[in-house]
Amino acid sequence: MHVPEEVKALAAQWLKAPYDEETQKEVQALLEGDPAALIDAFYTTVAFGTGGMRAVMGAGTNRLNKYTIRNATQGLANYILSQKVAHPKVFISYDSRINSRLFAEETARVLAGNGIEVFITKELRPTPFVSFGCRYHGCTAAVMITASHNPPEYNGYKVYWSDGAQVVPPHDKGIMAEVDKIKHPDQIKLVPFGHSLIHQEGKDDDEAYYAALMPLQNHPETNQKEGNTLKIIYSPLHGCGITTAPEGLKRWGFTNISHVEAQKVPDSTFPTAHSPNPEQEEALHLGIDQLVKEEGDLFIATDPDADRMGVVALHEGKPVILSGNQIASLCLHYLCTTKSLPKNSASLTTIVTTELFKSIAESFNVTHFEVLTGFKYIGEKIHEWEQSGAHAFLFGAEESLGFLYGTHSRDKDATIAACLVSEMALQLKKQGKTLVDQLNELYKTYGPFLEKQLSVPFGGGQKGMETMKKLMEALRQNPPKEISGDKVIEVEDYLTGKTKIPLPKSNVLVFRTEDQSKFIIRPSGTEPKIKIYGLARHSNVKRLDISLNFLKENHLKG
């Protein structure tokens, strides 16, 4: 295989100081024995996108390693300092992945090297804890080292701003521009980890976080008196949810928790769930088996950085996996029927989340807003309302198992979501009902809603990204006239601004059909794949599957 000269030149730079001996050996091995891997490791620089970075770990400019972490952090530091903040501070934590603690410490070393005060957790903590910690310490920004539910070979770097939400314009573009300027290790300012500007945080931060959750209870007395009657099976899927979710549940009164022991201990190799995503049934099978065996009420699973939560309910003796759309709708309805709502109450979802959520909100006079895919846009709205007083945030959700109740965090939070779902399940159990019974009642009230998603992968590297780009351009130029027999009556293009609601430009296409269903197509922001979302106004699963596959086979074949 021919290796481009520019790749060879970049690799040669990594064969000498200041790159360490281990890194040099890894690059030399690629040069001698794996030209394809060498090209992929050096053909570009790992992209620092609008929320940070996520990539396979290893040596090279297109990999996540301590050098690319340092580069990103120096760019972040330069941007923070350009904002002329009087006393800049950054909060840092990390999940259970390979190198997560190392990358967190490298981040701290560079920030402190630039005169920025750092608060780093002594142990791994969930992503929403970083959002909370950022606000609790009055920080300018925060960093979470995580690759969410990606396979074990990945890691990532998420950036938050002072409001506790992931960075959005103008800060995201400003940080990206500064990161792009960092080309060589000589540009990095670095101090030892024991520097006086670096503080390791522990129990006080934990207690502040749990204290913020307690007032969110809707039935505190019932929770404390009868919470132990709800039998919960819990799994962190080898991630950091174990550090907050069980304790959060216990403090709300839900003490009857049985752990999936094989998945309880944080493990960077995810031995029982190679793809530790609670959206995927194979990641849940151990917990489902335990739920049935122990005749529990709920199985709750959190992803490795504990911002997403999956739920399985035992209904009439059988386990029922609830989708993110169903959990979101149940939670919103519960809050609308339980809380005394201010007149300016508002709810938030992304554009790919079920329209059942919107129907519920409007039926209770809750103003509903849709934002682009990505929980950072929900966090942005919460901050906006906090400043203006225009609306009181009630609940936010996205279909990929992301939920937020309360404003202690500005990112999806599996711990508070687990507490809320458990409280709701307890109230239903007192009535002899399950979450599934309640969901069926919602469908009777609001009509049929059915949602499914199909992902079309394109492989890694430059070729996959180029294929995705071409397919989206072709779809934009030649949209479908019908989808599996249903006439397309309206097309929305978020890249051109031809949409029903004004939102920032994004590479998203929406097709609405005669039967009031809609299909949304967008490239993933973190992986080389295009996602197709089917949001149907019927309950025929086979019919929806046919429609999704029609779009894949006729419009998204690379």
Steps between C-alpha positions, in 0.01 A plus 500: 500500500631844404549730799468872412812708557318739737403202719862379508619851590254530790583152628873586489439793737350256753816288495703752699477719810289642654289190422562228760671169429182291517328723246802488271500119511130489411552729200805300386294180510236661277769617256649154477194279501163671451490770230118519502493569875787748460304696240187503715703615803666791320295597191327775698480649848235366736208735454418739783132554429231716655493292820857372516668184372425129480735250334684170520797512739857452378801682360449750220343833417164333425490308828425589860821501704661728756644720225170564320338552841766759585451675165124526553548625856752765398248627245228500767731684742583762238131559435416525871779753552377701199169550685676714761336320796633633832573160657458223239417154641424163338334189645617157375384140539522172311331164448619138527668477159861416419719809554213711637681596821823561304324728252326686785834560672661617174211742455555633853876538444455712188229720651707563813801564277301788354417644843146357510373354829384137474254288701534130411308217662708249696300216346294441189163675489213527247482758223209691662708528817748708297220733391396530866860547620561773245215707643565404863858631485411801284728382221561655161491160331510126568640190332373141513720217373257245353393327182149434632385157378758451222702173492802460735764625254347851501532795732391861479519855630182702563509872574248698707466875552423697815123436483569127537385410148720369223650782298282660232560805275696717527722313747515172307627664182742715701649198676525306173689788339750510788549123495573516126791736571681242715731306269798394711583392859721809534179708522379314811541646850525214748553467877521194731167359621584597858492872411333734752231604248371141478252393771363146535132498597304235691231467767393866521414508129313170528291625790418822317382297200269275706369804688398652167297188412297475822259794444399350164295227671126528437394255773784514755303350790371208290846441355658477844222284652424268208796531262637166617191324358625573149751233393767648270769314307787732404800482267758768420617288200856509643491881510499784750126498573583279798650809669175702513187312385460250788569770760262744333225236498562412865479862609164527326386195702554226241718267705388166352771487232649182359814542289596310185821379664681411176465862384533681832874572501630771262696326225652669196468184288123466558529118516126422506391782265750579224267774379378629837197684364173459693317561170621158385322193636817289510649737760195443722459123495673430835283756679183380328571141606552618859182713488294194405678266740463732800152616396605862529302803388764682295838440343691826460824516299726801454759540225875526584497875572154481664325768301262256327256265672320191370194351673341155485170449683363165615142496371275200558809293573679594178780756445411795277783721373388863487639726229640845567189651343272297728697582817501871407124503443430317826721737700346813350144377558588406859643845572205675334252305715704517823654844526340840547617655175583868451313661210824544308605133527685368197631166377778420256581222255718460194348491150537119483304434822142368498217746431302327776714708736381820333137385511522434874663835569241697306211316667622635836570852366875443523682689225704256295824574317700288257876541453764340280633157588743526790419563864719810497217684327264407784759631746529819296123561525500444877773763538314738271181469709696535822627835373172627351240343730290429190437137592539260792673179392299188584660207318728432205562184301651349188404167347844345562423447872604848610286672766530801729277591792614800704764757414784377725661369182472637146562163339296182501528327837432128549506527880214747533317319218527172694362671811207651307410174323515310831272753669252473213514119507434501875193721460369270226574187704288640783215505244575146380649627172832490319674746269367294208141542620556875519655508154201318351272758661700778334456337159124471562484869590728648235479246219760261354865602488780270389869584462796303369851581387724346237874566479691463172875458570772602254825379656774715646747740347476761230315280247207441734462871575510588129236236420268642766544852364421394141190304603358792698564734204330255260200465732473877522504531119262209440269452802252210500154566355357221712621275780387142467173605335426802720519831312753754629306825545770717656881517513694697763871572458681628807810577296321756283264627772188368323335385824181546703691625804802731483811315615874526428613342174569127523540211255151360562216413260137440604237333283133517603252255349125501439426285807656766732818296549843654458844368416820679602839430346828634638866396523614401849706763676733245661518193272526429123134420444177659383198468725141465377226575752146385433231677704171337401141583586398135491591190703601263219864409572540300177375791292748739666787253446414482130504881476840530673652232277351666193693817579818305571490287182384771261680808629787409737694222330868594484 
